Amino acid sequence: MSSRLPLLVLSLSALGACASMPTAHDPTPVATAADRHRIEVQQTSSRMEIPVAAGETSLSPQARQELRSFASGYLRYGSGALVLSAPVGADNTNAALLLANEARLLLVDAGVSYAAVASSNYDAAGAASAPIIISFARYEAQAPACAPLYTQDLAHQSNNQPWASFGCATQANLAAMIEDPRDLLRARDEDPRDGGRRSTVFEAYRSGEPTHAERSSDERITISNAVQ
């Protein structure tokens, strides 16, 4: 018995050491609200039609107003070219081509670059009065569908994780407020810096001259009165 005692003590010590050693495992990362409730960006198109009657020689005031509004939408949301399609093979082909040229000039006058307007034709298949079609591609942000709170048990989260719709309302609001959904797909290109002012300041610094802009006495008085 005495010869087995040291072996028994050693075995118990080894078992105790094993029992106190924590199990190593990698913690599961918690998904962010942006990952759980993703904003989907889809490419759609905006389109308008201008009716053209045979023999018509000028756009109507209503068509002009709608064109200017459509041009504003393109300048704000448009991606790529603004496509201006005139019908061919219809009874009103000559009138449509004439009005299409007028529409192009009106779009340019509304702020659209002349090079951004892509002119094209489509086969009207002998229609009596085919319209002029103007369209452009745009991107739209689709808000995630948020699960109603009444379907979730917010009081019992056994794994201490966010409930199903946590952060979904924030993502939905972001999808509604974002100006250009393309920003969610890729970063914008940076504009080149304007180094003119920087060069002027450095030249003045090297010459030992003041580097700040000179202000007139009237400007100094105005600034002084503004901060009182």
Secondary structure, 3 states (H helix, E strand, C coil): CCCCHHHHHHHHHHHHHHHHCCCCCCCCCCCCHHHHCCCEEEEEEEEEEECCCCCCCCCCHHHHHHHHHHHHHHHHHEEEEEEEEEEECCCCHHHHHHHHHHHHHHHHHCCCCHHHEEEEEEECCCCCCCCEEEEEEEEEEECCCCCCHHHCCCCCCCCCCCCCCCCHHHHHHHHHHCCCHHHHCCCCCCCCCCCHHHHHHHHHHHCCCCCCCCCCHHHHHHHHHHCC
